[in-house]
């Protein structure tokens, strides 16, 4: 894979051969898979990422995804080459290659492209089928067993990764206190490999949740009458890591340090990147709340016959386990990014790179034999400033001849069941009483401390397996995502939220 390229498309959908640059450090658009969506990135990551942060997010995620897809599909040619296949960085904004992910869904037995868009891309219409090669013959037969093998290994892989991340954090912290320069090369190499593994496990869980949802839907559809009317209760995740991590928030220099920082942006103390960073919502707080002792899911399964109950339970637990490991792997990736805040700063100091300049380099450049010169850094700075003045859309259809203003319609979706009525607060407000309704653009695990005080959540962005949706199901909080009213509801208004149907009403 090459380093990010100097050119990218204008977003008009016209393939003009030589296209004006968004930014000197953008990636190339894939020559055949050309529909991109901010998707889950747009919900939780800063609107724009520094070149350094992209090198720690996009590139490891790209490499990890290629390895996972290669093992499942038998390393097809379309996943190789110098162009990024599964991720994109256009106008300094991170994107998923929607066409690539939908093509993978076409190759896996039982799944369809719509399963992908419903789960992670806010229910947008899947792009037309891609014209890249299909898996055929014995390789096609092996896709299902290979996928299952990958999914069954996830929890063990994640547990091993957590041990390695903890040891890595400790060693970097100790070295920073005692003199880190002589170990910087070792730490950078280890951090690079651990990030690739963390993002690979995360992407595998993400893909696994799509397949697990299809299995859950088919099993419960056969065995439970009107199963989709209670689907929200059947997506209950296993225990998530966030409550445990926020409980450790009082520890000085512990594994929860990263919770007070921006999750994706390591240059969060630098202009202009600090202006795009998504700040943590709240400090850890104590409170009552959380799911009931006996969940409706367990009650529903208990009302089935023994055989049917076990079949439903197995499909639901498989899905819940995918969601749980997905959140755990994300927390590990965020912890590793937090370690790189130290590594990037110390490496820049050791190599004589100005503190204001290192966000414009990639980690490979900062740790490599030849550093970009001051003139190149200044050109990147100017190019980034120009790119940040652009209005980058959530959805990019860059196929030749595509409509320049294609805007997919989001569909309000109930993602955590239950009905609640209460007073709205914004994401920057602290609840003064139990049972308020949190209304915001989107949310990540940094809302975890206030969820015990929240009676419902409404977001303008999101999908079934957004991180906020998984958190709300874990805590038993009704939630609706991708709702247009989220932009109109001001703090203090009374709102009724139905997490089963996706209905949101302003009552005054």
Buried (B, 14 or more C-beta within 10 A) or exposed (E): BEBBBBBBBBBBBBBEEEBEBBBBBBBBBBEBBBBBBBBBBBBBBBBBBBBBBBBBBBBBBBBBBBBBBEBBBBEBEBBEEEBBBBBBBBBBBBBBBBBBBBBBBBBBEBBBBBBBBBBBBBBBEBBEEBEBEBBEEEBBEBBBEBBEEBBEEBBEBBEEBBEBBBEBBEBBBEBBEEEBEEBBEEBBEBBBEBBBBBBBBBBBBBBBBBBBBBBBBEBBEEBBEEBEEBBBBBBBBBEBBBBEBBEEBEEEEBBBBBBEBBBBBBBBBBEBBBEBBBEBBBEBBEEEBEBEEEBBBBEBBEEBEEEBBEBBBBBBBBBBBBBBBBBBBBBBBBBBBBBBBBBBBBBBBBBEBEEEBBBBBBBEBBBBEEBBEEEBBEBBBEBBEBBBEBEBBBBBBBBEEBEEEBEBEBBBBBBBBBBBBBBBBEBEBEBEEEBBBBBBBBBBBBBBBBBBBBBBBBBBBBBBBBBBBBBBBBBBBBBBBBBEBBEEBEBEBBBBBBBBBBBBEEEE
